[in-house]
Amino acid sequence: MTQSIFYHAGCPVCISAEEAILELISSDKIAVVHLGNAKEKIAEAETAGVKSVPALVLPNGNVLHINFGASIEDLK
C-alpha cells in the first residue's frame, strides 16, 4: 500500500477527525472510506486491523485508532 486509508462512519467524531487529518496529509496521499456508505469495505477494514472508527491505516500497515466513534462490529 502506498497510500494511507482513513476509515470512518460519518459521525461527528469521524467528520472532525477527517477534517483534521486532511489538514495534515495531502489528499493525494490518503483515501477516505465512509463505511456507513460503503459497507462492502468493512471486511477490508477489518483485514487491515481496524477495530473502531475513525481509524487511519498507514502505508506500512500500522493502524491508528483515533478517538472512538463506533466499533467496527456496530457498522455490520
C-alpha positions in Angstrom: 0.0 0.0 0.0 1.4 3.4 -1.0 -1.5 5.5 0.3 -2.9 5.9 3.8 -6.6 5.0 4.2 -8.9 6.8 6.6 -11.9 4.8 7.6 -14.9 6.5 9.2 -18.7 6.1 9.7 -19.9 9.7 9.2 -20.5 10.5 12.8 -19.4 13.9 14.2 -16.3 12.4 15.8 -15.4 10.9 12.5 -16.0 14.0 10.5 -14.0 16.1 12.8 -11.1 13.6 12.6 -11.4 13.5 8.8 -11.1 17.3 8.6 -8.0 17.3 10.9 -6.3 14.5 9.0 -6.9 16.2 5.7 -5.2 19.3 7.0 -2.1 17.3 7.8 -2.0 14.9 4.9 -2.2 15.8 1.3 -5.4 14.4 -0.3 -3.4 12.6 -3.0 -1.7 10.6 -0.2 -4.9 9.4 1.5 -8.1 7.6 0.6 -11.2 8.4 2.6 -13.6 5.5 3.1 -17.0 6.2 4.6 -18.0 2.7 5.9 -21.6 3.8 6.5 -21.9 4.4 2.8 -19.6 1.6 1.6 -20.5 -1.4 3.8 -18.7 -3.6 1.3 -15.4 -2.2 2.6 -16.0 -3.3 6.2 -14.2 -6.6 5.6 -11.3 -4.8 4.0 -11.0 -2.5 7.0 -11.2 -5.5 9.4 -8.5 -7.3 7.5 -6.3 -4.2 7.8 -6.7 -4.3 11.6 -9.4 -1.6 12.1 -11.3 -2.3 15.3 -13.2 1.1 15.5 -13.6 4.2 13.5 -12.3 6.7 12.9 -9.0 4.9 12.1 -6.1 5.7 9.8 -4.3 2.8 8.2 -0.7 3.8 7.2 1.2 2.5 4.2 3.3 0.3 6.5 0.2 -1.4 7.8 0.1 0.3 11.2 -3.5 1.2 12.3 -4.0 4.4 14.2 -7.4 4.4 16.0 -8.4 8.0 16.6 -10.8 8.7 19.5 -13.8 6.4 19.4 -16.8 6.9 17.1 -18.1 3.4 16.6 -16.9 -0.2 16.8 -16.4 -2.0 13.5 -19.0 -4.5 14.9 -21.6 -1.8 15.2 -21.2 -1.0 11.5 -22.0 -4.5 10.3 
